Amino acid sequence: MYQVMTMYGDNEPWWFFEDWQRDVQTTATFDDLEAAVAYYEYQWNELKNKNTYSNAKHNYLSAFWNEEDERWCEECDDYLQQYWGIALLKNGQPLPVESRKELYETANYSGKAKCCKRLEQGA
């Protein structure tokens, strides 16, 4: 079973930090990879059109954001970038197959901090 998940939160979708599922906004399930890929690509284009920046991994994991979309983090005393993420998973796990190159080679980045510094230090 394949899932295409749309997420929103502090982290890009490839980190899979503890409790990453709390960021899931929508989940669509598919019996075959081709249908899941078609839906992923549709969602990818929707998010790409709504956001200025993007980053992606080669295995159907992508993040999109706008610089002004931040939230205040009391723990790290700083603003954290908020990301829209999309992930194509098989039985809840990342795929071992590559997505089409244009889905990850067109990434563009901003220079902001990516996550809470306390999380990086293991606090």
C-alpha positions, 0 to 999 in steps of 0.5 A: 500500500502506498501513501501520499502524505501532505505535511505542515510544520517545523521540519522537512518531510525526510527527517522523520523525527519522533512524532512526525505524524502530527504534522500530517495534514492529508493522506491519500492511499493507493494500491499501485505505485503509478497512481501514487506517483501521479497524485504525488506529482499533482500535489508537488505542482500545487505546492510548487506554485504556492511557495517561493522555495523548495528542496527535495530528495531523490526518493519522492520527499519534497519541502516547500516554503515561503520566507514569511511563514514562520512560528515563534519557538519559546524553547529556542528563542527564535522564529522557525521556518514552517514547511509544507512537505509531501512524501510518497511512502510505501507502508509508511516507509520512504521509497527506495526508488528515484523520482523524476529528476525535475522533482528534485533538481529544481530545488531553490533554497533560502539561507534561513535556519532550518530547525530548532537549534535545541533539537540539533543539540539533542536538548 
